């Protein structure tokens, strides 16, 4: 996963993916997840790692959106519709 230095990306990744700050269940088999404000994809990664069936990621900030697309491009069940405003 690509994260930017001098931003909160690393902190957010640690909290969401490593520490499970959202208290996601260990298994999300087949769940459909709508990630509004997906930032750079940390929550999407956490859901994919737990077996979510489909993850739809929307991020309005163009710089974050481009990194989000990169970070989820190999996650087959993740989709990043054009949500940039």
MARKOLRO-277170 format. One record per atom (N, C-alpha, C, O, CB): atom name; x, y, z; residue number from 0. Coordinates in pm, 1 decimal. Glycine has a CB too. Layout:
+-------+----------+----------+----------+-----+
| atome |       c1 |       c2 |       c3 | num |
+-------+----------+----------+----------+-----+
|    CA |        X |        Y |        Z | NUM |
...
+-------+----------+----------+----------+-----+
This chain:
+-------+----------+----------+----------+-----+
| atome |       c1 |       c2 |       c3 | num |
+-------+----------+----------+----------+-----+
|     N |     85.6 |   -116.6 |      0.0 |   0 |
|    CA |      0.0 |      0.0 |      0.0 |   0 |
|     C |     90.5 |    123.3 |      0.0 |   0 |
|     O |    183.6 |    133.4 |     79.9 |   0 |
|    CB |    -97.6 |     -0.4 |    122.9 |   0 |
|     N |     62.3 |    214.5 |    -88.8 |   1 |
|    CA |    140.5 |    337.7 |    -98.9 |   1 |
|     C |     80.6 |    442.7 |     -5.9 |   1 |
|     O |    -38.7 |    472.5 |    -12.0 |   1 |
|    CB |    144.3 |    389.8 |   -245.9 |   1 |
|     N |    165.9 |    498.4 |     80.5 |   2 |
|    CA |    126.3 |    602.7 |    173.5 |   2 |
|     C |    221.8 |    720.2 |    157.7 |   2 |
|     O |    338.0 |    701.7 |    121.6 |   2 |
|    CB |    125.5 |    550.3 |    320.2 |   2 |
|     N |    173.4 |    840.1 |    184.4 |   3 |
|    CA |    255.0 |    960.8 |    168.8 |   3 |
|     C |    320.7 |    998.4 |    300.8 |   3 |
|     O |    261.0 |    987.0 |    407.9 |   3 |
|    CB |    169.6 |   1077.8 |    116.7 |   3 |
|     N |    444.5 |   1043.4 |    290.2 |   4 |
|    CA |    514.6 |   1096.3 |    406.8 |   4 |
|     C |    460.2 |   1235.4 |    437.0 |   4 |
|     O |    400.4 |   1299.8 |    350.8 |   4 |
|    CB |    669.1 |   1100.5 |    383.0 |   4 |
|     N |    480.8 |   1279.9 |    556.9 |   5 |
|    CA |    438.7 |   1413.4 |    600.3 |   5 |
|     C |    288.1 |   1435.6 |    586.9 |   5 |
|     O |    242.5 |   1548.0 |    565.6 |   5 |
|    CB |    512.4 |   1518.6 |    520.6 |   5 |
|     N |    212.2 |   1327.8 |    599.5 |   6 |
|    CA |     66.3 |   1335.5 |    603.8 |   6 |
|     C |     20.0 |   1242.7 |    715.9 |   6 |
|     O |    102.3 |   1182.2 |    784.6 |   6 |
|    CB |      0.9 |   1295.9 |    464.7 |   6 |
|     N |   -109.4 |   1231.8 |    733.9 |   7 |
|    CA |   -164.3 |   1139.3 |    833.7 |   7 |
|     C |   -183.2 |    998.6 |    778.2 |   7 |
|     O |   -237.6 |    912.7 |    847.7 |   7 |
|    CB |   -296.8 |   1191.6 |    885.6 |   7 |
|     N |   -140.1 |    972.8 |    655.5 |   8 |
|    CA |   -162.2 |    843.1 |    592.2 |   8 |
|     C |   -110.5 |    726.7 |    677.3 |   8 |
|     O |   -181.9 |    628.3 |    696.8 |   8 |
|    CB |    -95.4 |    840.4 |    456.2 |   8 |
|     N |     12.3 |    736.9 |    727.9 |   9 |
|    CA |     72.3 |    627.1 |    805.1 |   9 |
|     C |     -5.2 |    605.9 |    935.2 |   9 |
|     O |    -32.5 |    492.1 |    973.3 |   9 |
|    CB |    221.9 |    656.5 |    835.7 |   9 |
|     N |    -40.1 |    713.9 |   1002.4 |  10 |
|    CA |   -117.9 |    704.8 |   1126.3 |  10 |
|     C |   -253.4 |    639.4 |   1100.6 |  10 |
|     O |   -294.6 |    550.2 |   1174.8 |  10 |
|    CB |   -137.3 |    844.6 |   1188.0 |  10 |
|     N |   -321.9 |    683.2 |    996.8 |  11 |
|    CA |   -452.9 |    626.1 |    963.4 |  11 |
|     C |   -440.8 |    478.7 |    929.7 |  11 |
|     O |   -522.7 |    398.2 |    974.0 |  11 |
|    CB |   -516.3 |    701.5 |    846.1 |  11 |
|     N |   -340.3 |    442.3 |    852.1 |  12 |
|    CA |   -318.5 |    300.8 |    818.3 |  12 |
|     C |   -298.8 |    218.7 |    945.2 |  12 |
|     O |   -359.1 |    112.5 |    960.5 |  12 |
|    CB |   -195.9 |    284.9 |    724.7 |  12 |
|     N |   -215.4 |    266.9 |   1035.4 |  13 |
|    CA |   -189.8 |    193.2 |   1159.4 |  13 |
|     C |   -319.1 |    176.6 |   1239.7 |  13 |
|     O |   -349.6 |     67.2 |   1287.2 |  13 |
|    CB |    -82.9 |    265.8 |   1244.5 |  13 |
|     N |   -394.7 |    285.9 |   1254.5 |  14 |
|    CA |   -517.0 |    279.4 |   1334.6 |  14 |
|     C |   -622.3 |    187.9 |   1272.4 |  14 |
|     O |   -685.3 |    108.5 |   1342.3 |  14 |
|    CB |   -574.6 |    418.7 |   1352.5 |  14 |
|     N |   -641.1 |    199.0 |   1141.4 |  15 |
|    CA |   -749.6 |    125.7 |   1075.5 |  15 |
|     C |   -711.2 |    -18.6 |   1045.3 |  15 |
|     O |   -787.0 |   -110.5 |   1076.3 |  15 |
|    CB |   -789.4 |    195.9 |    947.0 |  15 |
|     N |   -595.2 |    -39.1 |    985.5 |  16 |
|    CA |   -556.7 |   -173.7 |    940.2 |  16 |
|     C |   -494.8 |   -255.8 |   1053.2 |  16 |
|     O |   -533.3 |   -370.6 |   1075.4 |  16 |
|    CB |   -458.0 |   -164.0 |    823.3 |  16 |
|     N |   -399.6 |   -197.1 |   1123.8 |  17 |
|    CA |   -326.0 |   -273.6 |   1224.1 |  17 |
|     C |   -397.3 |   -280.9 |   1358.8 |  17 |
|     O |   -401.0 |   -386.7 |   1421.5 |  17 |
|    CB |   -189.7 |   -213.7 |   1243.1 |  17 |
|     N |   -454.1 |   -168.4 |   1403.7 |  18 |
|    CA |   -517.0 |   -164.8 |   1536.7 |  18 |
|     C |   -667.4 |   -188.7 |   1533.9 |  18 |
|     O |   -729.1 |   -203.6 |   1639.3 |  18 |
|    CB |   -489.8 |    -32.2 |   1602.0 |  18 |
|     N |   -727.6 |   -192.6 |   1415.0 |  19 |
|    CA |   -870.8 |   -217.3 |   1398.1 |  19 |
|     C |   -955.7 |   -121.0 |   1481.5 |  19 |
|     O |  -1043.2 |   -163.2 |   1557.2 |  19 |
|    CB |   -903.7 |   -361.4 |   1435.9 |  19 |
|     N |   -928.5 |      8.4 |   1466.4 |  20 |
|    CA |   -998.6 |    109.9 |   1546.3 |  20 |
|     C |  -1150.1 |    110.6 |   1523.2 |  20 |
|     O |  -1224.6 |    158.8 |   1608.6 |  20 |
|    CB |   -942.5 |    247.1 |   1514.8 |  20 |
|     N |  -1196.5 |     58.6 |   1410.3 |  21 |
|    CA |  -1340.4 |     53.2 |   1382.8 |  21 |
|     C |  -1404.3 |    -75.3 |   1434.8 |  21 |
|     O |  -1524.4 |    -97.1 |   1418.8 |  21 |
|    CB |  -1365.3 |     65.7 |   1233.4 |  21 |
|     N |  -1323.5 |   -158.6 |   1496.4 |  22 |
|    CA |  -1369.7 |   -285.7 |   1553.1 |  22 |
|     C |  -1445.0 |   -369.8 |   1450.7 |  22 |
|     O |  -1553.5 |   -421.4 |   1477.4 |  22 |
|    CB |  -1458.9 |   -260.1 |   1673.7 |  22 |
|     N |  -1384.8 |   -381.9 |   1333.6 |  23 |
|    CA |  -1442.9 |   -466.5 |   1229.1 |  23 |
|     C |  -1440.7 |   -611.6 |   1273.8 |  23 |
|     O |  -1349.6 |   -652.8 |   1345.6 |  23 |
|    CB |  -1366.6 |   -449.8 |   1095.5 |  23 |
|     N |  -1539.4 |   -689.4 |   1232.5 |  24 |
|    CA |  -1535.9 |   -831.5 |   1265.5 |  24 |
|     C |  -1419.5 |   -899.3 |   1192.0 |  24 |
|     O |  -1375.1 |   -851.0 |   1087.8 |  24 |
|    CB |  -1670.9 |   -899.5 |   1228.9 |  24 |
|     N |  -1371.6 |  -1008.2 |   1245.0 |  25 |
|    CA |  -1260.1 |  -1078.9 |   1182.3 |  25 |
|     C |  -1296.4 |  -1133.9 |   1045.0 |  25 |
|     O |  -1210.0 |  -1147.9 |    958.5 |  25 |
|    CB |  -1213.6 |  -1191.6 |   1271.5 |  25 |
|     N |  -1423.3 |  -1164.8 |   1025.2 |  26 |
|    CA |  -1468.9 |  -1216.2 |    895.8 |  26 |
|     C |  -1585.1 |  -1131.8 |    845.4 |  26 |
|     O |  -1681.6 |  -1105.3 |    917.1 |  26 |
|    CB |  -1510.7 |  -1365.2 |    906.6 |  26 |
|     N |  -1572.4 |  -1090.8 |    720.1 |  27 |
|    CA |  -1679.4 |  -1013.2 |    655.1 |  27 |
|     C |  -1720.2 |  -1083.7 |    525.9 |  27 |
|     O |  -1750.6 |  -1019.1 |    425.7 |  27 |
|    CB |  -1632.9 |   -866.0 |    625.6 |  27 |
|     N |  -1720.4 |  -1214.7 |    529.6 |  28 |
|    CA |  -1743.8 |  -1295.6 |    410.6 |  28 |
|     C |  -1865.3 |  -1250.7 |    331.6 |  28 |
|     O |  -1978.8 |  -1258.9 |    378.6 |  28 |
|    CB |  -1759.6 |  -1439.3 |    449.0 |  28 |
|     N |  -1839.1 |  -1203.0 |    210.6 |  29 |
|    CA |  -1945.0 |  -1165.6 |    118.8 |  29 |
|     C |  -2009.7 |  -1030.7 |    144.6 |  29 |
|     O |  -2098.6 |   -991.1 |     69.2 |  29 |
|    CB |  -2048.0 |  -1267.7 |    121.9 |  29 |
|     N |  -1969.0 |   -959.2 |    247.3 |  30 |
|    CA |  -2030.9 |   -830.2 |    279.1 |  30 |
|     C |  -2008.3 |   -729.7 |    166.8 |  30 |
|     O |  -1903.9 |   -729.8 |    101.4 |  30 |
|    CB |  -1975.2 |   -775.0 |    411.1 |  30 |
|     N |  -2106.9 |   -645.0 |    145.9 |  31 |
|    CA |  -2092.8 |   -533.4 |     52.8 |  31 |
|     C |  -2064.6 |   -409.9 |    137.7 |  31 |
|     O |  -2140.0 |   -377.8 |    229.5 |  31 |
|    CB |  -2222.1 |   -514.5 |    -37.8 |  31 |
|     N |  -1954.6 |   -340.9 |    105.6 |  32 |
|    CA |  -1910.5 |   -226.3 |    185.0 |  32 |
|     C |  -1911.5 |   -101.9 |     97.2 |  32 |
|     O |  -1857.4 |   -102.1 |    -13.4 |  32 |
|    CB |  -1768.6 |   -250.5 |    244.9 |  32 |
|     N |  -1973.2 |      3.5 |    147.2 |  33 |
|    CA |  -1972.1 |    133.0 |     80.1 |  33 |
|     C |  -1884.0 |    224.4 |    164.8 |  33 |
|     O |  -1920.2 |    260.9 |    276.7 |  33 |
|    CB |  -2118.8 |    192.1 |     62.2 |  33 |
|     N |  -1769.4 |    260.6 |    110.8 |  34 |
|    CA |  -1670.8 |    341.7 |    182.7 |  34 |
|     C |  -1676.1 |    484.7 |    129.1 |  34 |
|     O |  -1614.9 |    516.1 |     27.0 |  34 |
|    CB |  -1526.7 |    281.9 |    167.9 |  34 |
|     N |  -1749.2 |    569.9 |    198.6 |  35 |
|    CA |  -1763.6 |    709.5 |    158.5 |  35 |
|     C |  -1656.4 |    789.9 |    231.5 |  35 |
|     O |  -1647.0 |    785.3 |    354.1 |  35 |
|    CB |  -1907.8 |    764.2 |    190.3 |  35 |
|     N |  -1576.6 |    862.7 |    156.0 |  36 |
|    CA |  -1461.7 |    930.6 |    215.2 |  36 |
|     C |  -1350.4 |    830.2 |    234.8 |  36 |
|     O |  -1292.5 |    820.4 |    342.9 |  36 |
|    CB |  -1499.0 |    998.1 |    349.6 |  36 |
|     N |  -1320.6 |    755.3 |    129.2 |  37 |
|    CA |  -1228.7 |    641.3 |    135.9 |  37 |
|     C |  -1082.6 |    679.0 |    156.2 |  37 |
|     O |   -998.3 |    592.2 |    178.8 |  37 |
|    CB |  -1240.5 |    561.3 |     11.5 |  37 |
|     N |  -1052.6 |    808.6 |    148.2 |  38 |
|    CA |   -916.2 |    857.5 |    167.7 |  38 |
|     C |   -823.3 |    782.7 |     72.7 |  38 |
|     O |   -840.3 |    793.3 |    -48.8 |  38 |
|    CB |   -870.5 |    839.6 |    316.0 |  38 |
|     N |   -725.5 |    707.2 |    123.6 |  39 |
|    CA |   -630.6 |    638.0 |     35.5 |  39 |
|     C |   -650.6 |    486.8 |     35.8 |  39 |
|     O |   -568.6 |    413.3 |    -19.3 |  39 |
|    CB |   -488.1 |    670.3 |     76.8 |  39 |
|     N |   -760.1 |    439.5 |     98.3 |  40 |
|    CA |   -795.6 |    299.0 |     89.1 |  40 |
|     C |   -765.5 |    212.0 |    209.6 |  40 |
|     O |   -771.9 |     89.6 |    198.3 |  40 |
|    CB |   -728.6 |    242.9 |    -23.9 |  40 |
|     N |   -733.5 |    268.7 |    322.7 |  41 |
|    CA |   -701.6 |    188.5 |    441.0 |  41 |
|     C |   -821.0 |    104.9 |    487.9 |  41 |
|     O |   -806.0 |    -13.7 |    517.2 |  41 |
|    CB |   -654.7 |    279.1 |    554.2 |  41 |
|     N |   -938.9 |    166.2 |    494.8 |  42 |
|    CA |  -1057.8 |     92.9 |    536.5 |  42 |
|     C |  -1091.9 |    -15.6 |    434.3 |  42 |
|     O |  -1129.6 |   -126.7 |    471.5 |  42 |
|    CB |  -1177.0 |    188.9 |    554.8 |  42 |
|     N |  -1078.6 |     16.8 |    306.6 |  43 |
|    CA |  -1103.9 |    -82.7 |    201.5 |  43 |
|     C |  -1010.1 |   -201.4 |    217.0 |  43 |
|     O |  -1051.9 |   -316.3 |    202.7 |  43 |
|    CB |  -1087.4 |    -19.9 |     61.4 |  43 |
|     N |   -883.7 |   -174.3 |    246.0 |  44 |
|    CA |   -787.5 |   -282.9 |    266.1 |  44 |
|     C |   -826.6 |   -368.1 |    385.1 |  44 |
|     O |   -822.2 |   -490.9 |    377.9 |  44 |
|    CB |   -646.4 |   -227.3 |    285.7 |  44 |
|     N |   -865.3 |   -303.6 |    495.7 |  45 |
|    CA |   -905.2 |   -378.1 |    614.6 |  45 |
|     C |  -1025.3 |   -468.2 |    584.5 |  45 |
|     O |  -1030.3 |   -582.1 |    631.0 |  45 |
|    CB |   -938.4 |   -281.6 |    729.6 |  45 |
|     N |  -1121.5 |   -418.1 |    507.4 |  46 |
|    CA |  -1239.1 |   -497.2 |    470.6 |  46 |
|     C |  -1201.8 |   -611.2 |    375.6 |  46 |
|     O |  -1249.2 |   -723.7 |    391.4 |  46 |
|    CB |  -1345.5 |   -407.4 |    405.7 |  46 |
|     N |  -1117.6 |   -582.0 |    278.0 |  47 |
|    CA |  -1073.4 |   -685.3 |    183.2 |  47 |
|     C |   -998.5 |   -795.9 |    255.7 |  47 |
|     O |  -1018.0 |   -913.8 |    226.5 |  47 |
|    CB |   -984.0 |   -624.2 |     73.4 |  47 |
|     N |   -912.9 |   -758.5 |    350.1 |  48 |
|    CA |   -837.7 |   -857.6 |    427.5 |  48 |
|     C |   -929.0 |   -948.5 |    507.6 |  48 |
|     O |   -890.7 |  -1060.1 |    542.7 |  48 |
|    CB |   -740.4 |   -788.5 |    520.7 |  48 |
|     N |  -1050.6 |   -901.1 |    537.0 |  49 |
|    CA |  -1146.4 |   -979.4 |    615.0 |  49 |
|     C |  -1248.7 |  -1051.0 |    526.4 |  49 |
|     O |  -1342.7 |  -1112.2 |    576.9 |  49 |
|    CB |  -1218.5 |   -889.3 |    714.0 |  49 |
|     N |  -1230.2 |  -1043.1 |    394.2 |  50 |
|    CA |  -1313.3 |  -1120.3 |    303.5 |  50 |
|     C |  -1439.7 |  -1052.7 |    253.6 |  50 |
|     O |  -1532.1 |  -1121.3 |    210.0 |  50 |
|    CB |  -1350.2 |  -1243.2 |    368.6 |  50 |
|     N |  -1446.6 |   -921.0 |    258.6 |  51 |
|    CA |  -1564.6 |   -852.2 |    204.4 |  51 |
|     C |  -1585.5 |   -891.6 |     58.2 |  51 |
|     O |  -1489.5 |   -907.3 |    -17.3 |  51 |
|    CB |  -1549.3 |   -698.0 |    217.2 |  51 |
|     N |  -1711.7 |   -907.1 |     19.6 |  52 |
|    CA |  -1743.0 |   -951.0 |   -115.8 |  52 |
|     C |  -1727.8 |   -842.4 |   -220.1 |  52 |
|     O |  -1684.9 |   -868.7 |   -332.5 |  52 |
|    CB |  -1881.5 |  -1003.6 |   -120.3 |  52 |
|     N |  -1763.0 |   -720.2 |   -182.9 |  53 |
|    CA |  -1751.4 |   -606.4 |   -275.2 |  53 |
|     C |  -1730.1 |   -480.4 |   -193.1 |  53 |
|     O |  -1794.5 |   -460.5 |    -90.0 |  53 |
|    CB |  -1878.5 |   -592.8 |   -366.5 |  53 |
|     N |  -1639.6 |   -395.8 |   -239.5 |  54 |
|    CA |  -1609.4 |   -271.9 |   -170.2 |  54 |
|     C |  -1618.3 |   -158.9 |   -271.9 |  54 |
|     O |  -1545.5 |   -157.8 |   -371.1 |  54 |
|    CB |  -1468.3 |   -277.0 |   -102.2 |  54 |
|     N |  -1707.4 |    -64.4 |   -246.8 |  55 |
|    CA |  -1723.4 |     51.5 |   -335.0 |  55 |
|     C |  -1665.6 |    171.3 |   -260.4 |  55 |
|     O |  -1714.8 |    209.1 |   -154.1 |  55 |
|    CB |  -1875.7 |     75.4 |   -375.1 |  55 |
|     N |  -1561.1 |    230.2 |   -316.9 |  56 |
|    CA |  -1486.2 |    337.6 |   -251.1 |  56 |
|     C |  -1509.9 |    470.0 |   -321.8 |  56 |
|     O |  -1486.8 |    481.2 |   -442.2 |  56 |
|    CB |  -1335.9 |    305.2 |   -248.0 |  56 |
|     N |  -1555.2 |    569.4 |   -248.8 |  57 |
|    CA |  -1574.5 |    704.1 |   -302.4 |  57 |
|     C |  -1487.1 |    801.8 |   -225.9 |  57 |
|     O |  -1486.4 |    802.6 |   -102.8 |  57 |
|    CB |  -1723.3 |    746.6 |   -294.6 |  57 |
|     N |  -1413.4 |    883.9 |   -299.2 |  58 |
|    CA |  -1325.8 |    984.1 |   -238.3 |  58 |
|     C |  -1329.7 |   1109.8 |   -322.6 |  58 |
|     O |  -1293.8 |   1105.9 |   -440.3 |  58 |
|    CB |  -1180.2 |    931.4 |   -224.6 |  58 |
|     N |  -1373.3 |   1223.7 |   -264.1 |  59 |
|    CA |  -1387.6 |   1346.3 |   -342.1 |  59 |
|     C |  -1259.1 |   1426.5 |   -362.6 |  59 |
|     O |  -1254.5 |   1511.1 |   -451.8 |  59 |
|    CB |  -1487.0 |   1432.8 |   -276.7 |  59 |
|     N |  -1155.0 |   1402.6 |   -283.1 |  60 |
|    CA |  -1031.0 |   1479.6 |   -295.8 |  60 |
|     C |   -942.1 |   1413.2 |   -400.2 |  60 |
|     O |   -898.3 |   1299.5 |   -383.0 |  60 |
|    CB |   -956.8 |   1490.2 |   -158.6 |  60 |
|     N |   -916.4 |   1485.6 |   -508.1 |  61 |
|    CA |   -848.3 |   1426.1 |   -622.8 |  61 |
|     C |   -714.5 |   1361.7 |   -588.3 |  61 |
|     O |   -685.9 |   1251.4 |   -634.9 |  61 |
|    CB |   -826.9 |   1530.3 |   -727.3 |  61 |
|     N |   -632.5 |   1427.6 |   -508.3 |  62 |
|    CA |   -501.5 |   1371.3 |   -471.3 |  62 |
|     C |   -517.7 |   1238.7 |   -396.8 |  62 |
|     O |   -444.6 |   1143.1 |   -422.8 |  62 |
|    CB |   -422.4 |   1471.5 |   -383.9 |  62 |
|     N |   -612.9 |   1233.4 |   -304.8 |  63 |
|    CA |   -640.7 |   1108.8 |   -232.7 |  63 |
|     C |   -697.4 |   1003.3 |   -327.0 |  63 |
|     O |   -662.1 |    885.6 |   -318.5 |  63 |
|    CB |   -738.7 |   1134.1 |   -116.8 |  63 |
|     N |   -785.5 |   1046.5 |   -416.6 |  64 |
|    CA |   -850.4 |    954.6 |   -510.4 |  64 |
|     C |   -748.7 |    881.1 |   -597.8 |  64 |
|     O |   -760.2 |    760.5 |   -619.3 |  64 |
|    CB |   -949.0 |   1030.9 |   -598.7 |  64 |
|     N |   -649.9 |    953.9 |   -647.7 |  65 |
|    CA |   -548.3 |    890.1 |   -731.9 |  65 |
|     C |   -471.1 |    785.5 |   -653.9 |  65 |
|     O |   -442.3 |    678.1 |   -706.7 |  65 |
|    CB |   -452.2 |    994.4 |   -788.6 |  65 |
|     N |   -437.2 |    814.6 |   -530.1 |  66 |
|    CA |   -366.7 |    717.7 |   -446.3 |  66 |
|     C |   -459.0 |    601.4 |   -409.8 |  66 |
|     O |   -415.2 |    486.5 |   -405.5 |  66 |
|    CB |   -312.9 |    785.6 |   -318.5 |  66 |
|     N |   -584.4 |    630.2 |   -383.9 |  67 |
|    CA |   -683.1 |    525.8 |   -356.8 |  67 |
|     C |   -690.0 |    427.5 |   -473.2 |  67 |
|     O |   -686.1 |    306.1 |   -453.2 |  67 |
|    CB |   -821.8 |    587.6 |   -330.9 |  67 |
|     N |   -700.2 |    480.5 |   -594.6 |  68 |
|    CA |   -706.2 |    393.3 |   -713.0 |  68 |
|     C |   -583.0 |    303.4 |   -721.1 |  68 |
|     O |   -594.0 |    184.3 |   -750.3 |  68 |
|    CB |   -718.4 |    477.7 |   -841.7 |  68 |
|     N |   -467.1 |    360.5 |   -695.4 |  69 |
|    CA |   -343.9 |    279.4 |   -696.0 |  69 |
|     C |   -349.6 |    171.0 |   -588.3 |  69 |
|     O |   -314.6 |     55.7 |   -613.5 |  69 |
|    CB |   -219.5 |    369.3 |   -674.1 |  69 |
|     N |   -393.7 |    208.6 |   -469.1 |  70 |
|    CA |   -390.7 |    115.6 |   -356.3 |  70 |
|     C |   -491.2 |      2.0 |   -367.1 |  70 |
|     O |   -470.2 |   -103.8 |   -307.7 |  70 |
|    CB |   -415.3 |    190.0 |   -229.8 |  70 |
|     N |   -599.0 |     20.8 |   -440.8 |  71 |
|    CA |   -698.3 |    -87.1 |   -451.9 |  71 |
|     C |   -699.4 |   -152.3 |   -589.8 |  71 |
|     O |   -785.0 |   -236.6 |   -616.5 |  71 |
|    CB |   -836.7 |    -33.4 |   -420.6 |  71 |
|     N |   -607.3 |   -115.5 |   -677.2 |  72 |
|    CA |   -610.3 |   -170.0 |   -812.7 |  72 |
|     C |   -593.8 |   -321.9 |   -816.6 |  72 |
|     O |   -641.1 |   -385.5 |   -910.7 |  72 |
|    CB |   -502.3 |   -105.8 |   -895.6 |  72 |
|     N |   -528.8 |   -380.9 |   -718.2 |  73 |
|    CA |   -510.9 |   -526.1 |   -715.3 |  73 |
|     C |   -612.7 |   -596.0 |   -626.1 |  73 |
|     O |   -606.8 |   -717.5 |   -607.1 |  73 |
|    CB |   -371.4 |   -559.8 |   -668.5 |  73 |
|     N |   -705.4 |   -518.8 |   -571.8 |  74 |
|    CA |   -814.2 |   -577.0 |   -491.9 |  74 |
|     C |   -930.2 |   -599.9 |   -588.1 |  74 |
|     O |  -1001.0 |   -506.0 |   -624.7 |  74 |
|    CB |   -856.5 |   -482.7 |   -369.6 |  74 |
|     N |   -948.9 |   -723.6 |   -628.2 |  75 |
|    CA |  -1044.2 |   -757.6 |   -733.8 |  75 |
|     C |  -1186.0 |   -713.8 |   -700.0 |  75 |
|     O |  -1261.2 |   -675.4 |   -789.5 |  75 |
|    CB |  -1041.9 |   -906.6 |   -759.7 |  75 |
|     N |  -1223.6 |   -718.7 |   -573.4 |  76 |
|    CA |  -1360.7 |   -687.6 |   -535.0 |  76 |
|     C |  -1380.8 |   -540.7 |   -497.3 |  76 |
|     O |  -1485.2 |   -504.9 |   -442.6 |  76 |
|    CB |  -1401.8 |   -774.9 |   -420.0 |  76 |
|     N |  -1281.1 |   -454.3 |   -526.2 |  77 |
|    CA |  -1294.5 |   -311.4 |   -493.9 |  77 |
|     C |  -1317.9 |   -231.4 |   -620.5 |  77 |
|     O |  -1258.9 |   -259.0 |   -725.0 |  77 |
|    CB |  -1168.9 |   -259.1 |   -420.2 |  77 |
|     N |  -1404.0 |   -132.5 |   -609.9 |  78 |
|    CA |  -1438.0 |    -46.4 |   -721.9 |  78 |
|     C |  -1424.3 |     98.0 |   -676.6 |  78 |
|     O |  -1463.3 |    133.1 |   -565.2 |  78 |
|    CB |  -1581.8 |    -75.7 |   -774.5 |  78 |
|     N |  -1368.4 |    181.9 |   -764.1 |  79 |
|    CA |  -1351.9 |    324.6 |   -731.5 |  79 |
|     C |  -1420.4 |    407.5 |   -839.6 |  79 |
|     O |  -1354.4 |    458.2 |   -930.3 |  79 |
|    CB |  -1199.9 |    363.4 |   -719.6 |  79 |
|     N |  -1552.6 |    421.5 |   -830.3 |  80 |
|    CA |  -1621.9 |    503.9 |   -930.3 |  80 |
|     C |  -1570.6 |    647.7 |   -923.9 |  80 |
|     O |  -1518.0 |    690.8 |   -821.2 |  80 |
|    CB |  -1776.0 |    500.2 |   -907.9 |  80 |
|     N |  -1585.5 |    719.5 |  -1030.3 |  81 |
|    CA |  -1537.5 |    857.0 |  -1038.1 |  81 |
|     C |  -1623.1 |    945.4 |   -946.4 |  81 |
|     O |  -1730.6 |    990.8 |   -985.6 |  81 |
|    CB |  -1541.5 |    909.2 |  -1185.5 |  81 |
|     N |  -1574.6 |    969.0 |   -825.0 |  82 |
|    CA |  -1648.6 |   1048.2 |   -726.6 |  82 |
|     C |  -1585.8 |   1183.7 |   -703.5 |  82 |
|     O |  -1632.8 |   1259.3 |   -618.5 |  82 |
|    CB |  -1657.6 |    973.9 |   -595.7 |  82 |
|     N |  -1481.8 |   1216.2 |   -776.0 |  83 |
|    CA |  -1412.5 |   1343.6 |   -756.3 |  83 |
|     C |  -1503.9 |   1456.9 |   -798.9 |  83 |
|     O |  -1564.3 |   1451.4 |   -906.1 |  83 |
|    CB |  -1279.2 |   1347.9 |   -835.8 |  83 |
|     N |  -1514.6 |   1560.5 |   -715.0 |  84 |
|    CA |  -1598.3 |   1674.8 |   -748.2 |  84 |
|     C |  -1513.3 |   1796.1 |   -782.9 |  84 |
|     O |  -1567.0 |   1902.4 |   -813.8 |  84 |
|    CB |  -1692.3 |   1707.7 |   -632.6 |  84 |
+-------+----------+----------+----------+-----+
